[in-house]
Amino acid sequence: MALSAARLRGEILMRRPSPTRDAQRDEIMKMIFSKTGFASEIARQLGVTPQNVAAWNRVPAHHVKEVARLIKMSPSQIRPDVFGQPKRPA
């Protein structure tokens, strides 16, 4: 009952950290989850559920450009395996 009441009041329910899950994530996803509420904001901006974002070990290729815009990074910094290595200044 307390859980349902908390959801009805709109309280934020914190997830328990999972060391195994966190170890599988890439650095970008670790950064996203290190900021409270940021993963939920990304989910809202992308039109997906926060649970969907929580399941990512790395940003899916079809969401990279939008996530890059939201976190002010280049797509190649987020997924160099898809968008190539970031260009280094000469």
Backbone as a printed PyTorch tensor [residue, N CA C, xyz], in Angstrom:
tensor([[[  0.8170,  -1.1960,   0.0000],
         [  0.0000,   0.0000,   0.0000],
         [  0.8560,   1.2530,   0.0000]],

        [[  1.9400,   1.2700,   0.7630],
         [  2.7920,   2.4480,   0.8310],
         [  3.4130,   2.7630,  -0.5260]],

        [[  3.7780,   1.7340,  -1.2770],
         [  4.3630,   1.9410,  -2.5930],
         [  3.3600,   2.5970,  -3.5260]],

        [[  2.1390,   2.1150,  -3.5300],
         [  1.1010,   2.7020,  -4.3840],
         [  0.8160,   4.1470,  -3.9870]],

        [[  0.7700,   4.4070,  -2.6900],
         [  0.5220,   5.7720,  -2.2220],
         [  1.6570,   6.6930,  -2.6450]],

        [[  2.8790,   6.2150,  -2.5870],
         [  4.0270,   7.0250,  -2.9950],
         [  3.9350,   7.3560,  -4.4800]],

        [[  3.5490,   6.3840,  -5.2840],
         [  3.4080,   6.6400,  -6.7210],
         [  2.2940,   7.6340,  -6.9930]],

        [[  1.1840,   7.5210,  -6.2740],
         [  0.0780,   8.4580,  -6.4640],
         [  0.4730,   9.8800,  -6.0950]],

        [[  1.3320,  10.0280,  -5.1080],
         [  1.7920,  11.3600,  -4.7060],
         [  2.8930,  11.8810,  -5.6280]],

        [[  3.3660,  11.0590,  -6.5450],
         [  4.3890,  11.4980,  -7.4820],
         [  5.7860,  11.5180,  -6.8930]],

        [[  6.0010,  10.7930,  -5.8100],
         [  7.3290,  10.7660,  -5.2110],
         [  8.2690,   9.9730,  -6.0960]],

        [[  9.5150,  10.3910,  -6.0840],
         [ 10.5360,   9.6860,  -6.8380],
         [ 10.9910,   8.4890,  -6.0220]],

        [[ 10.9080,   7.3210,  -6.6260],
         [ 11.3650,   6.1080,  -5.9620],
         [ 12.7540,   5.7820,  -6.4900]],

        [[ 13.7260,   5.7230,  -5.6120],
         [ 15.1050,   5.4910,  -6.0190],
         [ 15.3400,   4.0060,  -6.2780]],

        [[ 16.0950,   3.7210,  -7.3200],
         [ 16.4430,   2.3360,  -7.5910],
         [ 17.6460,   1.9380,  -6.7420]],

        [[ 17.6910,   0.6860,  -6.4030],
         [ 18.8490,   0.1870,  -5.6790],
         [ 19.9780,  -0.0050,  -6.6740]],

        [[ 21.1970,   0.4220,  -6.3470],
         [ 22.3080,   0.2220,  -7.2800],
         [ 22.6020,  -1.2570,  -7.4600]],

        [[ 22.9520,  -1.6270,  -8.6580],
         [ 23.3180,  -3.0030,  -8.9610],
         [ 24.7630,  -3.0070,  -9.4400]],

        [[ 25.7020,  -3.4570,  -8.6120],
         [ 27.1130,  -3.4560,  -9.0210],
         [ 27.3560,  -4.2380, -10.3040]],

        [[ 26.6660,  -5.3480, -10.4840],
         [ 26.8530,  -6.1460, -11.6950],
         [ 26.3680,  -5.3820, -12.9140]],

        [[ 25.1810,  -4.8100, -12.8240],
         [ 24.6160,  -4.0550, -13.9410],
         [ 25.4750,  -2.8340, -14.2480]],

        [[ 25.8860,  -2.1090, -13.2310],
         [ 26.7000,  -0.9170, -13.4320],
         [ 28.0440,  -1.2410, -14.0700]],

        [[ 28.6060,  -2.3960, -13.7570],
         [ 29.8970,  -2.7920, -14.3390],
         [ 29.7830,  -3.0550, -15.8360]],

        [[ 28.5960,  -3.4160, -16.3110],
         [ 28.3910,  -3.7110, -17.7260],
         [ 28.1720,  -2.4540, -18.5610]],

        [[ 27.8380,  -1.3590, -17.9290],
         [ 27.5320,  -0.1250, -18.6610],
         [ 28.8030,   0.5680, -19.1340]],

        [[ 28.6820,   1.2610, -20.2760],
         [ 29.8170,   2.0540, -20.7360],
         [ 29.8750,   3.3630, -19.9470]],

        [[ 30.9110,   4.1260, -20.1620],
         [ 31.1410,   5.3450, -19.3690],
         [ 30.0430,   6.3890, -19.5630]],

        [[ 29.4810,   6.4790, -20.7450],
         [ 28.4180,   7.4590, -20.9970],
         [ 27.1890,   7.1110, -20.1630]],

        [[ 26.8090,   5.8440, -20.1430],
         [ 25.6390,   5.4410, -19.3520],
         [ 25.9020,   5.6160, -17.8570]],

        [[ 27.1130,   5.3500, -17.4130],
         [ 27.4490,   5.5760, -15.9990],
         [ 27.3070,   7.0520, -15.6610]],

        [[ 27.7300,   7.9290, -16.5750],
         [ 27.6090,   9.3660, -16.3680],
         [ 26.1330,   9.7740, -16.3160]],

        [[ 25.3190,   9.2210, -17.2030],
         [ 23.8910,   9.5400, -17.2270],
         [ 23.2290,   9.1280, -15.9130]],

        [[ 23.5710,   7.9590, -15.3990],
         [ 22.9660,   7.4860, -14.1650],
         [ 23.5680,   8.1120, -12.9150]],

        [[ 24.6940,   8.7880, -13.0420],
         [ 25.2960,   9.4210, -11.8640],
         [ 24.5700,  10.7070, -11.4750]],

        [[ 23.8040,  11.2760, -12.3870],
         [ 23.0610,  12.5090, -12.1240],
         [ 21.5990,  12.1750, -11.8550]],

        [[ 21.1260,  12.5000, -10.6760],
         [ 19.7620,  12.1760, -10.2650],
         [ 18.7330,  12.7600, -11.2320]],

        [[ 17.8600,  11.8970, -11.7270],
         [ 16.7740,  12.3190, -12.5990],
         [ 17.1460,  12.4940, -14.0540]],

        [[ 18.4300,  12.3770, -14.3900],
         [ 18.8680,  12.6370, -15.7550],
         [ 18.3890,  11.5500, -16.7110]],

        [[ 18.4390,  10.2950, -16.2830],
         [ 17.9710,   9.1940, -17.1370],
         [ 16.4790,   9.3500, -17.4230]],

        [[ 15.7100,   9.7700, -16.4330],
         [ 14.2770,   9.9910, -16.6470],
         [ 14.0320,  11.1350, -17.6170]],

        [[ 14.8370,  12.1680, -17.5400],
         [ 14.7040,  13.2970, -18.4600],
         [ 15.0500,  12.8660, -19.8820]],

        [[ 16.0870,  12.0720, -20.0330],
         [ 16.4460,  11.5580, -21.3550],
         [ 15.3040,  10.7080, -21.9020]],

        [[ 14.7480,   9.8520, -21.0590],
         [ 13.6190,   9.0170, -21.4840],
         [ 12.4560,   9.8890, -21.9560]],

        [[ 12.1450,  10.9180, -21.2010],
         [ 11.0380,  11.8180, -21.5700],
         [ 11.3120,  12.4890, -22.9120]],

        [[ 12.5240,  12.9720, -23.1060],
         [ 12.8910,  13.6480, -24.3560],
         [ 12.8440,  12.7020, -25.5570]],

        [[ 13.1800,  11.4230, -25.3260],
         [ 13.1950,  10.4440, -26.4070],
         [ 11.8330,   9.7970, -26.6400]],

        [[ 10.9010,   9.9950, -25.7040],
         [  9.5880,   9.3780, -25.8330],
         [  9.5940,   7.8910, -25.5050]],

        [[ 10.5180,   7.4870, -24.6190],
         [ 10.5730,   6.0990, -24.1660],
         [ 10.3860,   6.0850, -22.6540]],

        [[ 10.2410,   4.9130, -22.0850],
         [ 10.0550,   4.8200, -20.6420],
         [ 11.3990,   4.8720, -19.9210]],

        [[ 11.4080,   5.3390, -18.6720],
         [ 12.6490,   5.3020, -17.8950],
         [ 13.1870,   3.8780, -17.7410]],

        [[ 12.2970,   2.8920, -17.7090],
         [ 12.7360,   1.5030, -17.6240],
         [ 13.4970,   1.0930, -18.8700]],

        [[ 13.0930,   1.6390, -20.0030],
         [ 13.7910,   1.3560, -21.2470],
         [ 15.2180,   1.8760, -21.1790]],

        [[ 15.3780,   3.1020, -20.7240],
         [ 16.7180,   3.6910, -20.5940],
         [ 17.5410,   2.9220, -19.5680]],

        [[ 16.9170,   2.5000, -18.4840],
         [ 17.6220,   1.7590, -17.4370],
         [ 18.1660,   0.4290, -17.9490]],

        [[ 17.5750,  -0.1120, -18.9950],
         [ 18.0200,  -1.3930, -19.5410],
         [ 19.2280,  -1.2590, -20.4630]],

        [[ 19.5810,  -0.0430, -20.8550],
         [ 20.6960,   0.1500, -21.7800],
         [ 22.0380,  -0.0490, -21.0840]],

        [[ 22.9410,  -0.7730, -21.7540],
         [ 24.3420,  -0.8170, -21.3190],
         [ 25.1300,   0.2710, -22.0290]],

        [[ 24.6620,   0.6260, -23.2030],
         [ 25.2000,   1.7640, -23.9570],
         [ 24.0510,   2.3460, -24.7550]],

        [[ 24.2150,   3.5580, -25.2110],
         [ 23.1390,   4.2400, -25.9360],
         [ 22.9130,   3.5160, -27.2670]],

        [[ 21.6750,   3.0970, -27.5580],
         [ 21.3980,   2.4500, -28.8410],
         [ 21.7010,   3.3990, -30.0040]],

        [[ 22.2020,   2.8390, -31.0810],
         [ 22.6360,   3.6460, -32.2290],
         [ 21.5430,   4.5790, -32.7280]],

        [[ 20.2910,   4.1440, -32.7120],
         [ 19.2180,   4.9870, -33.2520],
         [ 18.8540,   6.1440, -32.3170]],

        [[ 19.3830,   6.1720, -31.1040],
         [ 19.1280,   7.2760, -30.1780],
         [ 20.3620,   8.1640, -29.9660]],

        [[ 21.4880,   7.8120, -30.5590],
         [ 22.7430,   8.5100, -30.2760],
         [ 22.6790,   9.9920, -30.6050]],

        [[ 22.1670,  10.3550, -31.7480],
         [ 22.1830,  11.7760, -32.1420],
         [ 21.3600,  12.6350, -31.1840]],

        [[ 20.2090,  12.1460, -30.7720],
         [ 19.3810,  12.9170, -29.8510],
         [ 20.0180,  12.9760, -28.4580]],

        [[ 20.5590,  11.8590, -27.9870],
         [ 21.2340,  11.8500, -26.6830],
         [ 22.4510,  12.7660, -26.7320]],

        [[ 23.1840,  12.7490, -27.8360],
         [ 24.3510,  13.6210, -27.9920],
         [ 23.9490,  15.0870, -27.8570]],

        [[ 22.8240,  15.4500, -28.4530],
         [ 22.3360,  16.8260, -28.3470],
         [ 21.9840,  17.1550, -26.8970]],

        [[ 21.3400,  16.2150, -26.2030],
         [ 20.9090,  16.4570, -24.8270],
         [ 22.0710,  16.5780, -23.8480]],

        [[ 23.1280,  15.8010, -24.0620],
         [ 24.2530,  15.8410, -23.1210],
         [ 25.4270,  16.6490, -23.6450]],

        [[ 25.2050,  17.3030, -24.7940],
         [ 26.1960,  18.2180, -25.3740],
         [ 27.5390,  17.5220, -25.6320]],

        [[ 27.4420,  16.4030, -26.3150],
         [ 28.6170,  15.6510, -26.7650],
         [ 28.4000,  15.3140, -28.2330]],

        [[ 29.4590,  14.8830, -28.8980],
         [ 29.3070,  14.4730, -30.2930],
         [ 28.9150,  12.9940, -30.3490]],

        [[ 28.2080,  12.6060, -31.4010],
         [ 27.8520,  11.1910, -31.5360],
         [ 29.0730,  10.2720, -31.5200]],

        [[ 30.1920,  10.7360, -32.0790],
         [ 31.3920,   9.8940, -32.0950],
         [ 31.9950,   9.7200, -30.7010]],

        [[ 31.7320,  10.6320, -29.7800],
         [ 32.1880,  10.4580, -28.4050],
         [ 31.3290,   9.4290, -27.6700]],

        [[ 30.0620,   9.3620, -28.0310],
         [ 29.1420,   8.4430, -27.3670],
         [ 29.2730,   7.0320, -27.9140]],

        [[ 29.3350,   6.8810, -29.2340],
         [ 29.4270,   5.5550, -29.8550],
         [ 30.4650,   5.5810, -30.9780]],

        [[ 31.7580,   5.5610, -30.6350],
         [ 32.7790,   5.5580, -31.6830],
         [ 32.7220,   4.3170, -32.5690]],

        [[ 32.1380,   3.2240, -32.0600],
         [ 32.0190,   2.0140, -32.8680],
         [ 31.0420,   2.2000, -34.0270]],

        [[ 30.1260,   3.1490, -33.9110],
         [ 29.1400,   3.4020, -34.9580],
         [ 29.4980,   4.6560, -35.7640]],

        [[ 29.9210,   5.7270, -35.0860],
         [ 30.1470,   7.0170, -35.7230],
         [ 31.6130,   7.3580, -35.9330]],

        [[ 32.5310,   6.4350, -35.6550],
         [ 33.9480,   6.6720, -35.8480],
         [ 34.5590,   7.3660, -34.6390]],

        [[ 35.8760,   7.3710, -34.5940],
         [ 36.5960,   8.0040, -33.4940],
         [ 36.4070,   9.5150, -33.5570]],

        [[ 36.3230,  10.1730, -32.3820],
         [ 36.2000,  11.6440, -32.3830],
         [ 37.4160,  12.2790, -33.0270]],

        [[ 37.1910,  13.3590, -33.7490],
         [ 38.2930,  14.0850, -34.3790],
         [ 39.0550,  14.8580, -33.3300]],

        [[ 40.3550,  14.7510, -33.3800],
         [ 41.2090,  15.4690, -32.4310],
         [ 41.7230,  16.7540, -33.0660]],

        [[ 41.7850,  17.8240, -32.2790],
         [ 42.3030,  19.0900, -32.8370],
         [ 43.7620,  18.9410, -33.2360]],

        [[ 44.1210,  19.6320, -34.3120],
         [ 45.5070,  19.5440, -34.8320],
         [ 46.4760,  20.3340, -33.9910]]])
